[in-house]
Amino acid sequence: MPPQFRRYLPLILVVFVALIILPRLTHRHKSGLTNAEKATRTTEAMNLIETGEQSFKTAHGRFTSHLADLLPANSKLAGDLAIGLGVQLDVSTDGQTLYAHVASDVLSLVRVRTGRRLSAESCVILKSGSSVTCPPPRP
């Protein structure tokens, strides 16, 4: 190797590392759903749970506190739950009042139904930005 190149070899090595190796080490590829998509899936899951609960109540005369009772009727609900949603269901002793809480890391929804009537509804945005909004109130 000619002496002129040996003098520039450390500089060429530093430039190579800076241009090729460092970007690959520091590159952060974000995979998964956006905050807006998570909020939409959270709302969809709540709506699917409510629809499933109404169907279950029509068939059995009472709401169910078991999410497993709702999954066979709607496979889309299983897909929504797979993104890491937390679901809490509670039913009154007589089975006529339902408390449903669905939460993701960006949105938390609570709905209470007594029969077909919506008794209470709450929405809290846990991570603002990225066009995360609360869904409009349901009838």
C-alpha positions as a Python dict, from the first residue, in 0.01 Angstrom:
ca = {
    (1, 'M'): (0, 0, 0),
    (2, 'P'): (143, 341, -91),
    (3, 'P'): (240, 563, 202),
    (4, 'Q'): (-17, 829, 105),
    (5, 'F'): (-302, 582, 162),
    (6, 'R'): (-168, 463, 496),
    (7, 'R'): (-182, 815, 627),
    (8, 'Y'): (-555, 840, 537),
    (9, 'L'): (-651, 487, 645),
    (10, 'P'): (-762, 584, 1001),
    (11, 'L'): (-972, 868, 859),
    (12, 'I'): (-1131, 637, 600),
    (13, 'L'): (-1207, 384, 874),
    (14, 'V'): (-1375, 648, 1094),
    (15, 'V'): (-1583, 773, 800),
    (16, 'F'): (-1684, 415, 713),
    (17, 'V'): (-1795, 347, 1070),
    (18, 'A'): (-1979, 679, 1091),
    (19, 'L'): (-2162, 635, 761),
    (20, 'I'): (-2231, 262, 751),
    (21, 'I'): (-2215, 100, 1094),
    (22, 'L'): (-2356, 366, 1330),
    (23, 'P'): (-2686, 423, 1143),
    (24, 'R'): (-2755, 49, 1153),
    (25, 'L'): (-2693, 36, 1526),
    (26, 'T'): (-2901, 342, 1612),
    (27, 'H'): (-3181, 293, 1360),
    (28, 'R'): (-3505, 245, 1548),
    (29, 'H'): (-3773, 87, 1337),
    (30, 'K'): (-4109, 127, 1504),
    (31, 'S'): (-4330, -165, 1434),
    (32, 'G'): (-4685, -220, 1548),
    (33, 'L'): (-4992, -4, 1563),
    (34, 'T'): (-5001, 373, 1591),
    (35, 'N'): (-5175, 538, 1886),
    (36, 'A'): (-5474, 625, 1668),
    (37, 'E'): (-5504, 262, 1552),
    (38, 'K'): (-5485, 139, 1912),
    (39, 'A'): (-5762, 382, 2012),
    (40, 'T'): (-5978, 264, 1721),
    (41, 'R'): (-5924, -101, 1812),
    (42, 'T'): (-6007, -24, 2177),
    (43, 'T'): (-6336, 137, 2073),
    (44, 'E'): (-6412, -150, 1835),
    (45, 'A'): (-6350, -404, 2111),
    (46, 'M'): (-6590, -220, 2345),
    (47, 'N'): (-6857, -211, 2075),
    (48, 'L'): (-6808, -582, 1998),
    (49, 'I'): (-6829, -669, 2368),
    (50, 'E'): (-7151, -470, 2403),
    (51, 'T'): (-7302, -631, 2094),
    (52, 'G'): (-7200, -975, 2220),
    (53, 'E'): (-7343, -905, 2564),
    (54, 'Q'): (-7675, -793, 2413),
    (55, 'S'): (-7689, -1113, 2205),
    (56, 'F'): (-7601, -1323, 2510),
    (57, 'K'): (-7870, -1148, 2714),
    (58, 'T'): (-8128, -1209, 2443),
    (59, 'A'): (-8038, -1580, 2433),
    (60, 'H'): (-7994, -1642, 2808),
    (61, 'G'): (-8195, -1367, 2979),
    (62, 'R'): (-7890, -1218, 3154),
    (63, 'F'): (-7550, -1063, 3083),
    (64, 'T'): (-7233, -1270, 3124),
    (65, 'S'): (-6923, -1174, 3318),
    (66, 'H'): (-6709, -1417, 3118),
    (67, 'L'): (-6532, -1288, 2810),
    (68, 'A'): (-6495, -1647, 2691),
    (69, 'D'): (-6874, -1661, 2641),
    (70, 'L'): (-6849, -1376, 2387),
    (71, 'L'): (-6548, -1492, 2181),
    (72, 'P'): (-6710, -1780, 1988),
    (73, 'A'): (-6973, -1545, 1843),
    (74, 'N'): (-6721, -1291, 1712),
    (75, 'S'): (-6368, -1379, 1603),
    (76, 'K'): (-6282, -1011, 1537),
    (77, 'L'): (-6296, -954, 1912),
    (78, 'A'): (-6011, -1201, 1960),
    (79, 'G'): (-5802, -1004, 1709),
    (80, 'D'): (-5869, -678, 1893),
    (81, 'L'): (-5773, -837, 2225),
    (82, 'A'): (-5447, -964, 2076),
    (83, 'I'): (-5302, -610, 2064),
    (84, 'G'): (-5283, -607, 2444),
    (85, 'L'): (-5618, -469, 2553),
    (86, 'G'): (-5724, -512, 2911),
    (87, 'V'): (-6088, -610, 2957),
    (88, 'Q'): (-6283, -622, 3279),
    (89, 'L'): (-6644, -738, 3287),
    (90, 'D'): (-6872, -744, 3588),
    (91, 'V'): (-7238, -834, 3608),
    (92, 'S'): (-7484, -768, 3887),
    (93, 'T'): (-7618, -1058, 4090),
    (94, 'D'): (-7945, -1067, 3896),
    (95, 'G'): (-7756, -1047, 3563),
    (96, 'Q'): (-7939, -737, 3441),
    (97, 'T'): (-7662, -477, 3488),
    (98, 'L'): (-7330, -491, 3304),
    (99, 'Y'): (-7006, -306, 3378),
    (100, 'A'): (-6751, -320, 3094),
    (101, 'H'): (-6404, -163, 3104),
    (102, 'V'): (-6173, -184, 2803),
    (103, 'A'): (-5829, -20, 2817),
    (104, 'S'): (-5523, 9, 2599),
    (105, 'D'): (-5212, 215, 2663),
    (106, 'V'): (-5374, 515, 2488),
    (107, 'L'): (-5745, 499, 2577),
    (108, 'S'): (-5968, 373, 2859),
    (109, 'L'): (-6342, 317, 2811),
    (110, 'V'): (-6607, 229, 3067),
    (111, 'R'): (-6974, 158, 2995),
    (112, 'V'): (-7250, 48, 3229),
    (113, 'R'): (-7574, -97, 3093),
    (114, 'T'): (-7891, -179, 3277),
    (115, 'G'): (-8091, -391, 3038),
    (116, 'R'): (-8074, -211, 2702),
    (117, 'R'): (-8031, 133, 2861),
    (118, 'L'): (-7683, 286, 2883),
    (119, 'S'): (-7654, 395, 3248),
    (120, 'A'): (-7303, 543, 3243),
    (121, 'E'): (-7020, 599, 3000),
    (122, 'S'): (-6669, 729, 3048),
    (123, 'C'): (-6367, 780, 2826),
    (124, 'V'): (-6017, 883, 2931),
    (125, 'I'): (-5736, 956, 2688),
    (126, 'L'): (-5422, 816, 2850),
    (127, 'K'): (-5178, 928, 2581),
    (128, 'S'): (-5267, 1249, 2403),
    (129, 'G'): (-5169, 1331, 2048),
    (130, 'S'): (-5168, 1123, 1732),
    (131, 'S'): (-5536, 1202, 1669),
    (132, 'V'): (-5656, 996, 1967),
    (133, 'T'): (-6012, 1099, 2049),
    (134, 'C'): (-6290, 961, 2261),
    (135, 'P'): (-6570, 801, 2065),
    (136, 'P'): (-6905, 981, 2056),
    (137, 'P'): (-7153, 873, 2325),
    (138, 'R'): (-7368, 576, 2233),
    (139, 'P'): (-7744, 563, 2274),
}
